[in-house]
C-alpha cells in the first residue's frame, strides 16, 4: 500500500470526492463534486476503511468512548476551531530551541493538527505524532508537506491501556501539550531513553477567568502532574510496561511550574508545566 499524501488523505477523510473510493458502490455512479453523493458504507465500515489508511485500528478497550472522543475532535478540526493556532508551544521552544543531529526520536502525544510535531521535524527530530482524531492527522500531514519535512502520524486511542506497537525505539523526547491523562504520564516516562526528556503542559484548575476547557475534569489539580510522573519511580502506577520497554535510571525534575501564563495570542491561561530528564 503506497503512502498517501496529505491532500489525498484529506479527500478520503473529509470528502471532496467519495471518502471511501472503491469501497463505496455509489462512488462511480454519483457525480463526485455535485454534493449529491451519499456513501453506501455504514459508519462502522467507514471507520474500518479510514483506520486502515493509517495501518492501525482503534483498540476494543473503551471502544464506544473512543469513538465519541474521535467524533468530537474530528468535528472541531474539520471546522478549523484551532485554525489560527499554528505557533509551537512556548515551553517547547524554550527547551528545544537548537537544531539536533542524528535524528533522535521524539513523540508528540495528542499532536492534534501538528503544530508541535512540525516544529520537532524542522529541528531535525525523527518525529512521531499520536492522536485519536484522523482529521487532525490529515491536517498535520498537510502542514508537514507544505514545510518540506516529514514525520510519522499514528492514529491511536491514548486512553487505551497500551501504546502503539510501532513505537519500538526509546525516544529522546516526549511532549504532551494541553492533553490531560495522568495515567498515561508514568508509562511515557518509563519509555524515555537515558538522557531523554518528558515535557508536559496541561490546563490547571483555577478560580480565575482563563482560556481552555470550562470543566475541571479536563484540568489538573495542583501537584497532580508531578505526582503522576514521579510515582513511576516507586512503582506505584497501576500498569507497568513490559520489562523490555522500560529504561532504567532516575528522573530528575528540571522545570516545575503551576500558575498563570499568557499565550502568544494574548489569551490568559492557567497551566501546569513539568520537564523531567532521565539520567543514568
Phi, psi and omega in degrees: 000121183287152177290137180265146176284165178301322180295318179296319179295322179297320177298319182291319186272318186266336168089051168281340162235181179300130184300334194240019167039240186293344180282343183261126184288343181260002188298324183271333184277330181271143175297121189293335184245015184275345184080007183258000185282136172238120183296141181279349182277146173283171183301316182296320180292321178298317180296322180296315179295315182299313182291333177293334177300328180263004179057035177203143180240158179293139180291158180290332181298124178065031192298314182299315179296323179299316181294322177296315178297317181298316179298317183297313181287323177300319179297318179298315182290322179296328179273006178058038180302325181251028186299331182272351183270082182253347184284143174291161179300138177298321179297319178296317179298324181294323185261342179231068184264343186255155174291138180256162178243153175085003179051058176297151183282136176226137176252132171252104187270127188063058189285343179061231181273004167092022182297319178278329176298316177299316180300317180295317179297321179292335179274000175101006179282150166277091194267141179230125179253135178242136176196156179274345186264109180294327178294320176298320180292325176299314180294326176296316179299320179297316178300317180298315179299314181298328181274351179076027177234169183231154174202158179268134177246126182238124175281119186205140175278109185286353176264004174284162186292341186229161176271162182302145180293340180293341183275081186262340185256133179298126184277150172276344182209134172231130179237140177226112183238125174058033175226118184262115174207087186295329180292333182282330188302314179295330177293321178292315180300324181292341183266354181298140171288160175302130183086355182281157181242145169247123180244121184235135173218118181226163177291140184251142175299136186205150175267354180277164175277106184225165177284171180102191185296143179280334182273136178292346179297334181256017178234142181279141172287154178306131178083352187290323182293312179300316181296318181297318182287314186281341177297336181295338180287337181256007176072025184270353180288157188290327185226122177270141171294167175302148184304326181292344182262353184267132176262128179284166181115148184276153176268134179245127179281123180254340180203132180213111183218140174222126179156195183285143177214142175259123178292161179304333179274005177092359181285131176284135181229156168244117189228150169250126181238139177214133174233123177234151179234139178269116179259160181294000000 
